[in-house]
Amino acid sequence: MLLDKVPMLKRADLVLASGSPRRVEILNDLLGLDVRVVASTFEENLDKSKYTPKQYVQENARLKALEVWERLIAAGEAPDLVIGGDTVVAHKGAILEKPKDTAHATEMLKSLSGTSHTVFSGVALIFRAPDSEQVIEETFCEATEVTFATLSDASIQAYVQSGEPMDKAGSYGIQAAGGQFVSGIAGCFYNVMGFPMHAFCVRMAALIDEKKMSLARAS
Amino acid sequence: MLLDKVPMLKRADLVLASGSPRRVEILNDLLGLDVRVVASTFEENLDKSKYTPKQYVQENARLKALEVWERLIAAGEAPDLVIGGDTVVAHKGAILEKPKDTAHATEMLKSLSGTSHTVFSGVALIFRAPDSEQVIEETFCEATEVTFATLSDASIQAYVQSGEPMDKAGSYGIQAAGGQFVSGIAGCFYNVMGFPMHAFCVRMAALIDEKKMSLARAS
């Protein structure tokens, strides 16, 4: 796991290509890393119909990270690692992202009420191989099943009015008031929050132990 | 669910008979309640061998809440609700609570490594029936299965040295750095944190809707 590698990683230049406060919280507050945010300007305009949810979040994560990596390199910077992330909710064959407005949030929450859905979070890691100019792109994805209790109209209305759903895939935040709607999950909780913490730690630890990742600033 | 009842509940005198910062966070920060803490002085000296984990956490929660309820009533206070909570980890037939010292924490984490265990959180609610002096004690319990990845000795050592395990049942905190050890859970995440948020909301909403709970200060 990553815990014993945190002191070394804190000396590296780690960049998160996402402005999501949940991803920052997981990486910096929970894992104790010192990631800086350079939010991607990638438009997220992929044609959903051409991807499975697993492919979709990994490709979105990769394109977000790549945009930031190329922008930083063009500016003369040399980040050790750029991390991209993307999260969607898959429900009844549809991919749900952030709601467009409060009516859309209400509609999504009504459709999730009393059913189970799957949250997919994709992660992309862009870095250099040690002692080489080769740029490596790694992506992976984690799926978590989430079961919603049956929600009353009054609960949905109060929740939408709180504003919490508006910046969240599927119109709810499991890490805040929306967590009360969830009777249970199967899989990684942090994946539902937007970043598969355990899978990230396993992958990073392997890349470091197998000396596949250059961490020039940390050595 | 409880969301539409929060404005009313904020006017009630709700007491949490536990000093656990995780329980305060769930009730006040996530659910938006305004619970005050009166930590119980109950000794937690029950004979574990006489209880199943489910019975044990509910009886501990009940005795913690009852001690606070009786102390407040004796002092002339009239709380609307006292909430008690208790959490244990059940693993290979044993009940694990907080570690006694760092050696004990190391031993617990080694035993949890690469296996699954069950977290039981019990909740007790003590309140009055409406228009009556009758004191009602309700208890319930939630179980969540947690799967740990295989942990290296270096990870366990770094984690124990961080101090995080020392005040936590089972020697880990899923809501902090310890979350990286968890490959997945089955059930309620907040139950693992120490308080079954969803079950609490369902139970409270039913007690209010069915007019079984006096909330004198909130009416």
Contacts between the chains, C-beta under 8 A, distances in Angstrom:
chain1	res1	chain2	res2	distance
A	1	B	149	7.0
A	1	B	151	6.3
A	1	B	152	6.9
A	1	B	155	4.3
A	1	B	180	5.4
A	1	B	181	6.3
A	2	B	180	6.2
A	3	B	154	8.0
A	3	B	155	5.0
A	3	B	158	4.2
A	3	B	159	5.5
A	3	B	162	7.5
A	3	B	177	6.3
A	3	B	180	6.9
A	4	B	152	7.5
A	4	B	154	4.2
A	4	B	155	5.7
A	4	B	157	7.3
A	4	B	158	4.2
A	6	B	158	7.7
A	30	B	175	7.8
A	30	B	176	5.8
A	30	B	177	6.1
A	30	B	179	6.0
A	30	B	180	7.7
A	31	B	177	6.5
A	31	B	180	6.5
A	32	B	177	6.3
A	144	B	184	7.8
A	149	B	1	7.0
A	149	B	198	6.8
A	149	B	202	7.0
A	151	B	1	6.3
A	152	B	1	6.9
A	152	B	4	7.4
A	154	B	3	8.0
A	154	B	4	4.2
A	155	B	1	4.3
A	155	B	3	5.0
A	155	B	4	5.7
A	157	B	4	7.3
A	158	B	3	4.3
A	158	B	4	4.2
A	158	B	6	7.7
A	159	B	3	5.5
A	162	B	3	7.5
A	174	B	189	7.4
A	175	B	30	7.8
A	176	B	30	5.8
A	177	B	3	6.3
A	177	B	30	6.1
A	177	B	31	6.5
A	177	B	32	6.3
A	179	B	30	6.0
A	179	B	189	7.4
A	179	B	190	6.3
A	179	B	197	5.7
A	179	B	198	7.4
A	180	B	1	5.4
A	180	B	2	6.1
A	180	B	3	6.9
A	180	B	30	7.7
A	180	B	31	6.5
A	180	B	197	5.5
A	180	B	198	5.7
A	180	B	201	4.4
A	181	B	1	6.2
A	181	B	198	7.5
A	182	B	188	7.4
A	182	B	189	7.8
A	182	B	198	6.0
A	183	B	188	7.1
A	183	B	198	5.4
A	184	B	144	7.8
A	184	B	186	7.0
A	184	B	187	4.7
A	184	B	188	5.6
A	184	B	198	7.8
A	185	B	185	6.5
A	185	B	186	7.6
A	185	B	187	7.4
A	185	B	188	7.9
A	185	B	189	6.3
A	186	B	184	7.0
A	186	B	185	7.7
A	186	B	186	5.1
A	187	B	184	4.7
A	187	B	185	7.5
A	188	B	182	7.4
A	188	B	183	7.1
A	188	B	184	5.6
A	188	B	185	7.9
A	189	B	174	7.4
A	189	B	179	7.4
A	189	B	182	7.8
A	189	B	185	6.3
A	189	B	189	4.4
A	190	B	179	6.3
A	197	B	179	5.8
A	197	B	180	5.6
A	198	B	149	6.8
A	198	B	179	7.4
A	198	B	180	5.7
A	198	B	181	7.5
A	198	B	182	6.0
A	198	B	183	5.4
A	198	B	184	7.8
A	201	B	180	4.4
A	202	B	149	7.0
